[in-house]
Amino acid sequence: MNSTRKVIVKFHGAEVGNVIILYTIQPHAKPITEITEEFDALKVQDICETINVQIVADFVTITLYKQESTNSIIRRELVPIHVIQHIWVNDLQK
């Protein structure tokens, strides 16, 4: 992340310090072996105002907003809950 810009990170709409998600994927190539992936909100390269992570039904939803107040979405990712190994939420320090 560029240190000159401030990205707001949210978990279920509440501002937090960071969200890190560890999950596995199974590539279609053989031999099939699981690959561990990590989503770290503070390392997102897209230029965005807000990143909101929510758990909705069977998915973790990651939404990148260009401008959250106008619901201007850059992209949205859905990670199936069954591949999630761990979710870390760093609360803001006051």
PyMOL CGO cylinders between C-alpha atoms (Angstrom):
from pymol import cmd
from pymol.cgo import CYLINDER

trace = [
    CYLINDER, 0.00, 0.00, 0.00, 1.20, 3.48, -0.78, 0.3, 1, 1, 1, 1, 1, 1,
    CYLINDER, 1.20, 3.48, -0.78, 2.05, 5.23, 2.50, 0.3, 1, 1, 1, 1, 1, 1,
    CYLINDER, 2.05, 5.23, 2.50, 0.80, 8.62, 1.26, 0.3, 1, 1, 1, 1, 1, 1,
    CYLINDER, 0.80, 8.62, 1.26, -2.82, 7.48, 0.98, 0.3, 1, 1, 1, 1, 1, 1,
    CYLINDER, -2.82, 7.48, 0.98, -5.12, 6.23, 3.71, 0.3, 1, 1, 1, 1, 1, 1,
    CYLINDER, -5.12, 6.23, 3.71, -7.40, 3.30, 2.99, 0.3, 1, 1, 1, 1, 1, 1,
    CYLINDER, -7.40, 3.30, 2.99, -10.27, 2.72, 5.40, 0.3, 1, 1, 1, 1, 1, 1,
    CYLINDER, -10.27, 2.72, 5.40, -10.56, -0.96, 6.32, 0.3, 1, 1, 1, 1, 1, 1,
    CYLINDER, -10.56, -0.96, 6.32, -13.89, -2.21, 7.66, 0.3, 1, 1, 1, 1, 1, 1,
    CYLINDER, -13.89, -2.21, 7.66, -15.15, -5.54, 9.02, 0.3, 1, 1, 1, 1, 1, 1,
    CYLINDER, -15.15, -5.54, 9.02, -18.96, -5.75, 8.78, 0.3, 1, 1, 1, 1, 1, 1,
    CYLINDER, -18.96, -5.75, 8.78, -19.05, -1.97, 8.36, 0.3, 1, 1, 1, 1, 1, 1,
    CYLINDER, -19.05, -1.97, 8.36, -17.05, -1.13, 11.50, 0.3, 1, 1, 1, 1, 1, 1,
    CYLINDER, -17.05, -1.13, 11.50, -13.66, 0.50, 10.97, 0.3, 1, 1, 1, 1, 1, 1,
    CYLINDER, -13.66, 0.50, 10.97, -10.73, -1.71, 12.00, 0.3, 1, 1, 1, 1, 1, 1,
    CYLINDER, -10.73, -1.71, 12.00, -6.95, -1.59, 11.71, 0.3, 1, 1, 1, 1, 1, 1,
    CYLINDER, -6.95, -1.59, 11.71, -6.65, -4.48, 9.23, 0.3, 1, 1, 1, 1, 1, 1,
    CYLINDER, -6.65, -4.48, 9.23, -8.23, -7.74, 8.09, 0.3, 1, 1, 1, 1, 1, 1,
    CYLINDER, -8.23, -7.74, 8.09, -6.14, -10.73, 7.05, 0.3, 1, 1, 1, 1, 1, 1,
    CYLINDER, -6.14, -10.73, 7.05, -7.74, -13.88, 5.63, 0.3, 1, 1, 1, 1, 1, 1,
    CYLINDER, -7.74, -13.88, 5.63, -5.87, -17.17, 5.18, 0.3, 1, 1, 1, 1, 1, 1,
    CYLINDER, -5.87, -17.17, 5.18, -7.53, -19.61, 2.78, 0.3, 1, 1, 1, 1, 1, 1,
    CYLINDER, -7.53, -19.61, 2.78, -6.72, -22.55, 0.51, 0.3, 1, 1, 1, 1, 1, 1,
    CYLINDER, -6.72, -22.55, 0.51, -7.40, -23.09, -3.16, 0.3, 1, 1, 1, 1, 1, 1,
    CYLINDER, -7.40, -23.09, -3.16, -7.19, -26.21, -5.28, 0.3, 1, 1, 1, 1, 1, 1,
    CYLINDER, -7.19, -26.21, -5.28, -5.79, -25.50, -8.73, 0.3, 1, 1, 1, 1, 1, 1,
    CYLINDER, -5.79, -25.50, -8.73, -7.20, -27.42, -11.69, 0.3, 1, 1, 1, 1, 1, 1,
    CYLINDER, -7.20, -27.42, -11.69, -3.71, -28.59, -12.76, 0.3, 1, 1, 1, 1, 1, 1,
    CYLINDER, -3.71, -28.59, -12.76, -2.53, -32.04, -11.80, 0.3, 1, 1, 1, 1, 1, 1,
    CYLINDER, -2.53, -32.04, -11.80, -1.28, -33.16, -9.36, 0.3, 1, 1, 1, 1, 1, 1,
    CYLINDER, -1.28, -33.16, -9.36, -3.94, -31.53, -7.24, 0.3, 1, 1, 1, 1, 1, 1,
    CYLINDER, -3.94, -31.53, -7.24, -2.34, -29.93, -4.22, 0.3, 1, 1, 1, 1, 1, 1,
    CYLINDER, -2.34, -29.93, -4.22, -3.81, -27.21, -2.07, 0.3, 1, 1, 1, 1, 1, 1,
    CYLINDER, -3.81, -27.21, -2.07, -2.23, -23.78, -2.23, 0.3, 1, 1, 1, 1, 1, 1,
    CYLINDER, -2.23, -23.78, -2.23, -2.48, -21.44, 0.73, 0.3, 1, 1, 1, 1, 1, 1,
    CYLINDER, -2.48, -21.44, 0.73, -3.40, -17.87, -0.19, 0.3, 1, 1, 1, 1, 1, 1,
    CYLINDER, -3.40, -17.87, -0.19, -3.58, -14.74, 1.95, 0.3, 1, 1, 1, 1, 1, 1,
    CYLINDER, -3.58, -14.74, 1.95, -5.71, -11.63, 1.61, 0.3, 1, 1, 1, 1, 1, 1,
    CYLINDER, -5.71, -11.63, 1.61, -4.28, -8.68, 3.56, 0.3, 1, 1, 1, 1, 1, 1,
    CYLINDER, -4.28, -8.68, 3.56, -6.39, -5.51, 3.29, 0.3, 1, 1, 1, 1, 1, 1,
    CYLINDER, -6.39, -5.51, 3.29, -3.40, -3.23, 3.90, 0.3, 1, 1, 1, 1, 1, 1,
    CYLINDER, -3.40, -3.23, 3.90, -1.50, -4.80, 0.99, 0.3, 1, 1, 1, 1, 1, 1,
    CYLINDER, -1.50, -4.80, 0.99, -4.21, -4.31, -1.65, 0.3, 1, 1, 1, 1, 1, 1,
    CYLINDER, -4.21, -4.31, -1.65, -2.67, -2.57, -4.67, 0.3, 1, 1, 1, 1, 1, 1,
    CYLINDER, -2.67, -2.57, -4.67, -5.93, -1.16, -6.09, 0.3, 1, 1, 1, 1, 1, 1,
    CYLINDER, -5.93, -1.16, -6.09, -6.51, 2.54, -5.49, 0.3, 1, 1, 1, 1, 1, 1,
    CYLINDER, -6.51, 2.54, -5.49, -9.61, 2.62, -3.33, 0.3, 1, 1, 1, 1, 1, 1,
    CYLINDER, -9.61, 2.62, -3.33, -11.15, 4.60, -0.50, 0.3, 1, 1, 1, 1, 1, 1,
    CYLINDER, -11.15, 4.60, -0.50, -12.62, 1.73, 1.56, 0.3, 1, 1, 1, 1, 1, 1,
    CYLINDER, -12.62, 1.73, 1.56, -12.26, -2.04, 1.83, 0.3, 1, 1, 1, 1, 1, 1,
    CYLINDER, -12.26, -2.04, 1.83, -15.14, -3.79, 3.58, 0.3, 1, 1, 1, 1, 1, 1,
    CYLINDER, -15.14, -3.79, 3.58, -14.98, -7.47, 4.56, 0.3, 1, 1, 1, 1, 1, 1,
    CYLINDER, -14.98, -7.47, 4.56, -18.16, -9.28, 5.58, 0.3, 1, 1, 1, 1, 1, 1,
    CYLINDER, -18.16, -9.28, 5.58, -19.22, -12.84, 6.23, 0.3, 1, 1, 1, 1, 1, 1,
    CYLINDER, -19.22, -12.84, 6.23, -22.49, -13.41, 4.39, 0.3, 1, 1, 1, 1, 1, 1,
    CYLINDER, -22.49, -13.41, 4.39, -24.09, -16.87, 4.28, 0.3, 1, 1, 1, 1, 1, 1,
    CYLINDER, -24.09, -16.87, 4.28, -21.50, -19.25, 2.77, 0.3, 1, 1, 1, 1, 1, 1,
    CYLINDER, -21.50, -19.25, 2.77, -19.02, -16.59, 1.62, 0.3, 1, 1, 1, 1, 1, 1,
    CYLINDER, -19.02, -16.59, 1.62, -16.60, -13.99, 2.87, 0.3, 1, 1, 1, 1, 1, 1,
    CYLINDER, -16.60, -13.99, 2.87, -17.32, -10.91, 0.76, 0.3, 1, 1, 1, 1, 1, 1,
    CYLINDER, -17.32, -10.91, 0.76, -14.47, -8.49, 0.06, 0.3, 1, 1, 1, 1, 1, 1,
    CYLINDER, -14.47, -8.49, 0.06, -15.65, -5.20, -1.47, 0.3, 1, 1, 1, 1, 1, 1,
    CYLINDER, -15.65, -5.20, -1.47, -13.33, -2.44, -2.68, 0.3, 1, 1, 1, 1, 1, 1,
    CYLINDER, -13.33, -2.44, -2.68, -15.02, 0.95, -2.92, 0.3, 1, 1, 1, 1, 1, 1,
    CYLINDER, -15.02, 0.95, -2.92, -13.81, 3.82, -5.04, 0.3, 1, 1, 1, 1, 1, 1,
    CYLINDER, -13.81, 3.82, -5.04, -16.23, 5.98, -3.07, 0.3, 1, 1, 1, 1, 1, 1,
    CYLINDER, -16.23, 5.98, -3.07, -18.30, 4.24, -0.41, 0.3, 1, 1, 1, 1, 1, 1,
    CYLINDER, -18.30, 4.24, -0.41, -20.82, 7.08, 0.08, 0.3, 1, 1, 1, 1, 1, 1,
    CYLINDER, -20.82, 7.08, 0.08, -22.01, 6.71, -3.53, 0.3, 1, 1, 1, 1, 1, 1,
    CYLINDER, -22.01, 6.71, -3.53, -21.68, 2.90, -3.53, 0.3, 1, 1, 1, 1, 1, 1,
    CYLINDER, -21.68, 2.90, -3.53, -19.07, 3.15, -6.29, 0.3, 1, 1, 1, 1, 1, 1,
    CYLINDER, -19.07, 3.15, -6.29, -17.53, -0.34, -6.29, 0.3, 1, 1, 1, 1, 1, 1,
    CYLINDER, -17.53, -0.34, -6.29, -14.19, -1.13, -7.94, 0.3, 1, 1, 1, 1, 1, 1,
    CYLINDER, -14.19, -1.13, -7.94, -14.52, -4.88, -7.43, 0.3, 1, 1, 1, 1, 1, 1,
    CYLINDER, -14.52, -4.88, -7.43, -16.06, -7.50, -5.19, 0.3, 1, 1, 1, 1, 1, 1,
    CYLINDER, -16.06, -7.50, -5.19, -14.63, -10.91, -4.37, 0.3, 1, 1, 1, 1, 1, 1,
    CYLINDER, -14.63, -10.91, -4.37, -16.43, -13.88, -2.85, 0.3, 1, 1, 1, 1, 1, 1,
    CYLINDER, -16.43, -13.88, -2.85, -14.35, -16.46, -0.98, 0.3, 1, 1, 1, 1, 1, 1,
    CYLINDER, -14.35, -16.46, -0.98, -16.25, -19.64, -0.09, 0.3, 1, 1, 1, 1, 1, 1,
    CYLINDER, -16.25, -19.64, -0.09, -16.36, -20.08, 3.68, 0.3, 1, 1, 1, 1, 1, 1,
    CYLINDER, -16.36, -20.08, 3.68, -15.30, -23.75, 3.48, 0.3, 1, 1, 1, 1, 1, 1,
    CYLINDER, -15.30, -23.75, 3.48, -11.81, -22.79, 2.20, 0.3, 1, 1, 1, 1, 1, 1,
    CYLINDER, -11.81, -22.79, 2.20, -11.15, -20.23, 4.96, 0.3, 1, 1, 1, 1, 1, 1,
    CYLINDER, -11.15, -20.23, 4.96, -8.54, -21.36, 7.48, 0.3, 1, 1, 1, 1, 1, 1,
    CYLINDER, -8.54, -21.36, 7.48, -8.33, -18.23, 9.63, 0.3, 1, 1, 1, 1, 1, 1,
    CYLINDER, -8.33, -18.23, 9.63, -9.52, -14.61, 9.75, 0.3, 1, 1, 1, 1, 1, 1,
    CYLINDER, -9.52, -14.61, 9.75, -7.55, -12.03, 11.74, 0.3, 1, 1, 1, 1, 1, 1,
    CYLINDER, -7.55, -12.03, 11.74, -9.22, -8.71, 12.52, 0.3, 1, 1, 1, 1, 1, 1,
    CYLINDER, -9.22, -8.71, 12.52, -6.95, -6.05, 14.05, 0.3, 1, 1, 1, 1, 1, 1,
    CYLINDER, -6.95, -6.05, 14.05, -9.07, -3.61, 16.01, 0.3, 1, 1, 1, 1, 1, 1,
    CYLINDER, -9.07, -3.61, 16.01, -8.18, 0.07, 15.99, 0.3, 1, 1, 1, 1, 1, 1,
    CYLINDER, -8.18, 0.07, 15.99, -6.08, 1.32, 18.88, 0.3, 1, 1, 1, 1, 1, 1,
    CYLINDER, -6.08, 1.32, 18.88, -7.49, 4.41, 20.60, 0.3, 1, 1, 1, 1, 1, 1,
]
cmd.load_cgo(trace, "trace")
